[in-house]
């Protein structure tokens, strides 16, 4: 299993470059850029990091077709891949409905939108002249004005609901699993996409990327305490999301083993200003994060690999991410983790 890092548009661009170069220097295999609604667009940051590195994979995870038309996705990822020397990958998702509503966009046909997007982007990257009459996105005789470095840039899908997971198995090159998805959900998601792929007569490539917040330090107890503060806003955010998105509620509760009443109480107490260290017990850390010393982290990572995750993209949170990456990187380079 490959170990990478996750950056996002809420971070200063210069800091992203610093962290990406530190990740490469310390043996990590990839850097994924999460583009969140109304924060910094990640394309300039990804391009800068591609120029500042030589080996590490450069992943976009994810773009949605309501913000970027599929033709624009193909234009941009092809250019980024050339800049990175063939190191780029693209995750595509339908976006958060609440954010799309603020733009006046109807995103109810998200499955159709994803199906259209994958067909359009793939065709354009292959150098084809694409005519596609879709339910959401259409093209009439469109062809890229340049030849992409690679026609087979990996196209992954961000998915959590059952319909999206099945579609992922049918048409995507891999799956991106969000933060706040316990390892039990990961196993379920992998099984669903592989079953759907088999039913569609295809072999799913097995590229499963999962985002997980992480703090790795020699003092494991300190690491587990420290991760509670950055985990707290995620608990609040995803509990709010779970009220509107049944799949988020399902993954957060069923697979974490934490009763709904306990998650709700934690979210409400955090909202009221209670200390994360007092509110979030070990169940939350174990379900939604990787934290501890090298042995702790190795023990926490192993179930993800058994579940079928092929690449963990760790968000090194807290006040000393580079020091934590250097510590964890020594473990990677010593071969204790791959």
N, C-alpha and C positions, 0 to 999 in steps of 0.2 A: 504494500500500500504506500502510495506517494504521500508525503506530508508537505503541504504548501501553507501559504498565509492568505488572509483575506484583508483587503483594504476597502475603503468606501468613500463616497462623495462628501461625507461629512468631515473629512480630514483635509488639512492644508496640503496643497499639491507638493510643496517642498518636503513635507514630512513623509508623504507617500514615497517619494523617490528615496529618501533616507532609509525607510523601512524595507523597500524592495531590494536595494543594494545590500543591506544587511542580511536579508533573507538569502540572497544568492551566495554571499560570502560564508554563510553558516550552514550551507548544505540543503536548504529547502528546495523543493522541486518546482514550485509554481507560485504565482501571485494572482489572486482573483480580485476583480474590482466590482464591488456591488454598487449599482447606481440606484439611489433611493429618490423618491419623488421630491422634486423642487430643491434638491441639494446640488452640489457641483456635478456637472456632467463628467463621466469618467474617461471619455475618449482622450482628451488632452493629457490627463494624468497617466493613462495606460501607455500612450505614445512616448511620454517622457521617460517612463520606467523602462520601456522597451529599448530606448536609446541608451539608457544608463546601465543596462545589464547585457549579458552575452548568452547565458545558458538557461535561465529560469523561464518557465512557461508563463505566458501572458494571457490571462483569461478574463473575458467580460462576463459578468454574471449578476444581473441580466439586463438585456434591453427588451423593451416591449414595443410592439408594432404600432401602438396608438401614439406613442411619442416619436418613433422613427418608422417611417414607412419601410416595408421590407426592401424596397429597392435601395433606400438610403443605408440600411443595415449592410447590404452586400457591398455597396460602394466603400463604406467605412471599414468593415472588417477585412476586406481584401487589401486595403491600403495599410492597415495596422499590421497585418500578417507579413507583408513585404518589408515593412520597417523593422519588424522583429525577426526577420530571417526565417520565417516559417514556424514561429513559436506560439502563434495566437490560437485561441479557441473562443467560441461564442456561445453563451447561454441566452435563451430566448424564453420569455414568460409573458403572460397576458397582462401583468400589472395589477396594482391594487385598485379595486372598483371605486373605493372612496376617493382616491386621487384622480382617477379618470373622470368622475362626476364633477370635480372642481374645474375640469377643463371643458365641461360640456360634452364629453364623449360618451357615447353609449357602448359599453364594453360587455354587454350581456352575451354576445355571440363569441365568447372568448375561445371556445374550442375550434370554431370555424376560423377565427382569426389566426390561431396558431397553425392550423392545417394549411391555410393559404400562405402564411409567412414562410414556413419551411420549404414549400414547393417553389416559391418565388426566389428566395435567397439561394437555394441549392442550384436552381437553373442558371441564375446569373453568375454565380461563382464558377460554374462549369463553362462559362463563355457562351452560353446559348442565347438566342433571341427569344425572350419569354413572352408568350401570350397566355394569359391566365384569367379566366372569368370565375372569380371566387365569390363566396357568400359575403365576404367582408372586404377583401383587397383584390384588385384586378390590375392587370397590365395588358398593354396592347403593343406588341412588337418592340419590347425594350431589351437592350443589350448593353452591357458595360463597355465603356470606351477604352478599356485597358484589359490586359490579360492578368488575372490574379496569379500570384506566385504559386498558390496551391488551389486546385479545384475541389479538394476534399478537406477544407478547413472543418474541424469538428463542430457540429451544431448540436448543442445540448438543450434540453428543455427543463425549465423550472416547473415543478408540478407537486401538488399535495393531494388534491381531490382525486377520486377514483377515475373519473372520466379523463382527466388530464394525464394521470399515470398510464392509463391504457393507451392513450394517444401517443405518449412518449415512447412506449414500447413499439408502436407501429411505425413511427416516422423519424425518431430522433437518433442521434449518435451517442446519447448519454443523458443522464439525469442530474439536475442540481437540486439538492435538498437544503432547505432553509435552516437558519438558526431556530432554536426552540423546538426541534423535532428530535425526540429521544431515540435511542438506538433501536428500540422495538419498532418504531415507525419506519426506520431505515430498512429493516429486514422486510417489513410488509411492502414497502414501496419497491424494493428491488425485486421481490417475488412477483408483484403485480406487473411491472414493466417487462420482465422476462417472459411471463406467461402470455402477455399480450403480443410480444414479439413473436413467440412461437406460433401463436394462433394466426398471425399475419404471414407466416412462412419466412420469417427472417431471424437471424441470430443477433440478439442484442449485444452490442460491442462490449458492454460491461463497464463503461466509464461512468462511475457514480461519484459525484463530487458532493461533499457535505460541509456546510459551514458550522463551526463550533467555536464559542469563545474559550480562551485558554489563558492560564497563568501557570508557568512552570518555573519553580525555584528550588534551590537546595533545601530550604525549610518548607516542607510540604504543608504544614499547618498554617503557616503564614500565607502561602499561596491560596489555600482554600478560604481563608478569611478575606483576603484581598479581592477575590473575584466576586464577592457578594455585592459590592457597590456597583460595578458595571453591569452585573446581571439584573439588578433591581429594575432599571428602566425597561429592560427587555420583558420582564415579567408583566409589568404594567401595560406595555404596548401590546403584547400578544394576547393578554387577557381581554383587552378592549377589542382586538381583532377577532378573537374567538366568539364574541357576542354576535358578530355579523357573518362570519365564515364558518359553517359547520365543520369543514375539513380541518380548520385550525383548532377548533375545540376538540375534535376527535384525536388529532395527533398529540395535542398538548396534555390531554387528560388520560385517555385510554392507555397510551403507551408509556406515560411517565409513572403511572401508579399513584399519583397524588390526587386525592379526592377534589372534586370541583369546589367544595366549600372551603378547602384549605387554600387553593389557588386564589379564589375570590377574596378570602380574608387577607392573604398576603398582599394582593394588589391594592386592596383598600387601605391597609395599614401603611404601605409604602407611599400611597398617594397622600395620606395624612401626615407624612413626614417622619414616620418611625424609622429607626436605623435598620439598614439592610442586614447587618450582622445579627440583629435580634429577630428579624422577621424571617429570613431565608435559612432554613435548616439544611442539613446534609442532603435531603431528598432533592431539593432544587439544584444544588451543585452537581449531584450525581446524574440527574436527568438531563440537564441542559448545558453542562460545561465540562471541560477537562482541566483539572487543577490539582496541583500537588508537586512532589518532587519527581525525579525521572522515573522511579519505579511506579509511583502512583499514576503518572501519565501513561506509561506503557500499559499498565493494567486497565486503564480507562479506554485506551485506543483499541485494544485487542477485540472487544465486542463489535466495534464498527467494521473491522476487517472481516470478522466472521459473518456479519450481516450482509456483506457484499459491497461495502463502500470501498472504492479504489483510490480515492484521494480525499484526504481531510484538509480543508482550508481553514486554518486556525486564525482567529482574530486575537492577537496578543493585546489584551486589554490591561488596564492599570497604568501606573505612573512610570514604569520602566520596561517598556516592551522590547527595546533592543537588548538590554541585559538579559531579559527572560529568553529572547530568541537565541542569544549566544549560548546560554546554559543548555537550552534544549537542542541547539544545533550540535553541541559537542556530543550529545547522546546519538544524534543522527549519524554523525561522521565516524563515531566509534562502532557503528554497525549494530547498536542495540535496538535501533528502530530503522526501518528502511526509508 
